[in-house]
Amino acid sequence: GGSVACITFDLDETCWPTMPPIDAARRAMEPLLAEAMPRSHESGALASLGGAFRALREERPLIAHDMLELRAAALSRVAEEHGEALSSQQVAALGEAFITARSQ
């Protein structure tokens, strides 16, 4: 028992909706981000992380496929732009929190 019969990847919502868990994870992250990045949060910059994602895809095409790496780079960039510094441990913890929230 317990063997895996099939693994699927559905990135375009043809089999099931993928955005609801991602949106829920984003909402779950808000208090964590507000605590880790208060200036960025207060400025509203975290609500528009998509702009940082798009810029990073252009600037760093070798990570364009890796949403976790993009998220880490985007958070670090936004923090830096607002005079905040995230340690690699904080970035990793935020990434893990997003994965956990997304997988609920």
C-alpha positions in Angstrom: 0.0 0.0 0.0 0.9 3.6 -0.3 2.4 3.5 -3.7 1.9 6.5 -6.0 0.0 5.6 -9.1 0.1 9.0 -10.9 1.5 12.5 -10.5 0.0 15.3 -12.6 0.9 18.9 -13.2 -1.9 21.2 -14.1 -0.5 24.7 -14.6 -3.3 26.1 -16.8 -6.3 25.0 -14.8 -7.6 22.4 -17.3 -8.1 19.7 -14.6 -8.6 21.7 -11.4 -8.3 25.4 -10.3 -4.8 26.3 -9.3 -5.2 30.0 -8.4 -7.5 29.6 -5.3 -4.7 27.9 -3.2 -2.1 30.4 -4.5 -4.4 33.3 -3.6 -5.1 31.8 -0.2 -1.3 31.4 0.4 -0.7 35.1 -0.6 -3.4 36.2 2.0 -1.9 33.9 4.6 1.5 35.5 4.0 0.4 39.0 4.6 1.0 39.1 8.4 4.3 37.3 8.1 5.5 39.8 5.4 4.2 42.7 7.5 6.3 41.5 10.4 9.4 40.7 8.3 9.2 43.8 6.0 7.2 46.5 7.8 8.3 49.4 5.6 7.7 47.5 2.4 4.3 46.4 3.7 3.3 49.9 4.8 4.2 51.3 1.4 2.0 48.8 -0.3 4.9 47.4 -2.3 4.2 43.9 -1.3 0.7 44.1 -2.9 2.4 44.5 -6.3 5.1 41.8 -6.2 4.1 40.9 -9.7 6.1 43.8 -11.1 9.2 42.6 -9.3 8.5 39.0 -10.7 8.2 40.4 -14.3 11.4 42.5 -14.0 13.4 39.5 -12.6 12.2 37.2 -15.3 13.7 39.6 -17.8 16.9 40.3 -15.9 17.5 36.7 -14.8 16.1 34.4 -17.5 17.9 31.4 -15.9 15.5 31.5 -12.9 12.4 32.5 -14.9 11.0 29.0 -14.5 11.5 28.8 -10.8 8.7 30.5 -8.9 10.3 29.9 -5.5 13.6 31.5 -6.5 11.7 34.3 -8.2 9.7 34.9 -5.0 12.8 34.9 -2.9 14.6 37.4 -5.3 11.5 39.6 -5.5 11.1 39.8 -1.7 14.8 40.6 -1.3 14.6 43.3 -3.9 11.5 44.9 -2.5 13.0 44.8 1.0 16.2 46.4 -0.2 14.3 49.1 -2.1 12.6 50.0 1.2 15.8 50.0 3.3 15.1 46.6 4.8 17.4 43.6 4.7 16.2 40.1 4.7 18.6 37.4 5.8 18.8 34.2 3.7 17.2 32.4 6.7 14.3 34.9 6.6 13.8 34.5 2.9 13.9 30.7 3.2 11.4 30.7 6.1 9.1 33.0 4.1 9.4 30.6 1.1 8.6 27.6 3.3 5.6 29.4 4.8 4.2 30.1 1.3 4.6 26.5 0.3 2.9 25.3 3.4 0.0 27.7 3.0 -0.3 26.9 -0.7 -0.5 23.2 0.1 -3.4 23.4 2.6 
